[in-house]
Amino acid sequence: MLINIQGAAVQEAMASDKDLTFTIDIHRDSQRKQITTTTINNKSYARLDFIVGEANPNFKQNLQLAKDLHAAVEKKYPGLSRGIFSKSKSLGNGVYNQDLSPRAILIEVGGVDNNLEELQNAMDAFADVFSQYYWEKKNAKAF
C-alpha cells in the first residue's frame, strides 16, 4: 500500500485550519539554467511553471487558478512564467494533491542550476502577485 505522506500533511493542515483557502505545492524543475532563468529589469529570476493535474475532480477549477496566476505574473513580471502545464497520469501522477481543494496548484520554481538569489527573487515576485490576487478575491467574496 502506497501512502502519500505529503497528501496526509495537506489534509491535516486543512482539517486544523478552516481558513486555509489555497494550497500551493512548490517544487523545482529538472531543466537547466538557460530554460529556467530570466532577467527582468537587470535582476535574475528563476522562472515559474504552473502544473495542474488532470486526474482529479478539481481539474477545471485548478486550471483556472493557474491561468489567473500565470496571467497576473506575466502582467507584472513579463517572462517570469514559463506557462501552464497540465499533466495526466501518463506524464506524472496527474493529481498532485489537487484533489483536496479546488484552489490548489503546484509551482515549479527554477531548475537544478538556479541559485538561492534567483529562487528568492522568483518567490518574492510570486508572493507579490499572489497577495494582490488573494485580496482581490477575498474582497469580492469569491471564496
C-alpha positions as CSV (number, residue, x, y, z in Angstrom):
1,M,0.0,0.0,0.0
2,L,1.4,3.4,-1.0
3,I,0.8,6.2,1.5
4,N,1.1,9.8,0.3
5,I,2.7,11.5,3.3
6,Q,2.5,14.9,1.6
7,G,-1.2,14.4,1.0
8,A,-1.7,13.5,4.6
9,A,0.1,16.6,5.7
10,V,-2.1,18.8,3.5
11,Q,-5.2,17.0,4.8
12,E,-4.1,17.6,8.3
13,A,-3.4,21.3,7.7
14,M,-6.8,21.7,6.0
15,A,-8.6,19.9,8.9
16,S,-6.9,22.0,11.5
17,D,-7.3,25.4,9.8
18,K,-10.7,26.1,8.3
19,D,-9.4,29.4,6.9
20,L,-6.9,27.7,4.7
21,T,-8.1,28.8,1.3
22,F,-5.3,27.8,-1.1
23,T,-2.7,25.1,-1.2
24,I,0.5,25.7,-3.2
25,D,2.9,22.8,-3.7
26,I,6.4,24.1,-4.5
27,H,9.0,22.1,-6.5
28,R,11.9,22.7,-8.8
29,D,12.1,21.7,-12.4
30,S,14.8,19.3,-13.8
31,Q,15.5,21.7,-16.7
32,R,18.8,23.5,-17.0
33,K,19.5,27.2,-16.3
34,Q,19.1,28.5,-19.8
35,I,15.5,27.4,-19.7
36,T,14.7,28.1,-16.1
37,T,16.2,31.6,-15.7
38,T,15.2,35.1,-16.9
39,T,16.3,38.6,-16.4
40,I,13.7,41.3,-15.6
41,N,15.0,44.9,-15.1
42,N,18.6,43.7,-14.7
43,K,17.6,41.2,-12.0
44,S,17.9,37.5,-12.4
45,Y,14.9,35.3,-11.6
46,A,14.2,31.5,-11.6
47,R,11.2,31.0,-13.9
48,L,7.9,29.6,-12.7
49,D,5.9,26.7,-14.2
50,F,2.3,26.2,-13.1
51,I,1.5,22.4,-13.0
52,V,-2.1,21.2,-13.0
53,G,-3.0,17.5,-12.6
54,E,-5.7,16.3,-15.0
55,A,-6.6,13.2,-12.9
56,N,-8.6,14.8,-10.2
57,P,-12.2,16.2,-9.8
58,N,-10.9,19.8,-9.3
59,F,-9.0,20.0,-12.6
60,K,-11.1,22.7,-14.2
61,Q,-11.1,25.0,-11.1
62,N,-7.4,24.5,-10.5
63,L,-6.6,25.1,-14.2
64,Q,-8.5,28.4,-14.0
65,L,-6.5,29.3,-10.9
66,A,-3.3,28.5,-12.7
67,K,-4.4,30.6,-15.7
68,D,-5.3,33.5,-13.5
69,L,-2.0,33.5,-11.6
70,H,0.0,32.9,-14.8
71,A,-1.7,36.0,-16.4
72,A,-1.1,38.1,-13.3
73,V,2.6,37.1,-13.0
74,E,3.1,37.8,-16.7
75,K,1.4,41.2,-16.5
76,K,3.7,42.4,-13.6
77,Y,6.8,40.3,-14.4
78,P,6.9,39.6,-18.1
79,G,8.8,36.4,-18.9
80,L,8.8,35.1,-15.3
81,S,6.3,32.3,-16.0
82,R,7.1,29.5,-18.5
83,G,3.4,28.7,-18.7
84,I,0.8,26.2,-17.5
85,F,1.4,22.5,-17.9
86,S,-1.4,20.1,-17.4
87,K,-0.3,16.6,-16.7
88,S,-2.2,13.3,-16.9
89,K,-1.2,10.2,-15.1
90,S,0.8,9.2,-18.1
91,L,3.0,12.3,-17.7
92,G,3.2,12.4,-13.9
93,N,1.0,11.4,-11.0
94,G,-1.9,13.5,-12.5
95,V,-3.2,14.6,-9.1
96,Y,-0.5,16.5,-7.1
97,N,-2.8,16.8,-4.0
98,Q,-5.1,18.9,-6.2
99,D,-7.9,16.5,-5.5
100,L,-8.0,18.0,-2.0
101,S,-9.1,21.5,-3.0
102,P,-10.5,23.4,-6.0
103,R,-7.8,26.1,-5.2
104,A,-4.6,24.0,-5.4
105,I,-1.6,24.3,-7.7
106,L,1.9,23.1,-8.0
107,I,4.6,25.6,-8.9
108,E,8.0,24.5,-10.2
109,V,10.4,27.3,-9.3
110,G,13.6,27.3,-11.4
111,G,15.6,24.3,-12.0
112,V,18.7,22.3,-10.9
113,D,21.1,25.2,-11.7
114,N,19.3,28.2,-10.2
115,N,21.0,29.8,-7.2
116,L,19.3,30.9,-4.0
117,E,19.1,34.6,-5.0
118,E,17.2,33.7,-8.3
119,L,14.8,31.4,-6.3
120,Q,14.2,34.1,-3.7
121,N,13.6,36.8,-6.4
122,A,11.1,34.5,-8.1
123,M,9.2,33.7,-4.9
124,D,9.2,37.4,-3.8
125,A,7.6,38.2,-7.2
126,F,5.1,35.4,-6.9
127,A,4.2,36.4,-3.4
128,D,3.7,40.0,-4.6
129,V,1.3,38.8,-7.3
130,F,-0.4,36.2,-5.2
131,S,-1.1,38.6,-2.4
132,Q,-2.8,41.0,-4.7
133,Y,-4.8,38.1,-6.3
134,Y,-5.8,36.8,-2.9
135,W,-7.1,40.1,-1.5
136,E,-9.0,40.9,-4.7
137,K,-10.8,37.5,-4.5
138,K,-11.4,37.8,-0.7
139,N,-12.8,41.3,-1.1
140,A,-15.0,40.1,-3.9
141,K,-16.1,37.2,-1.7
142,A,-15.0,34.8,-4.4
143,F,-14.2,32.1,-2.0
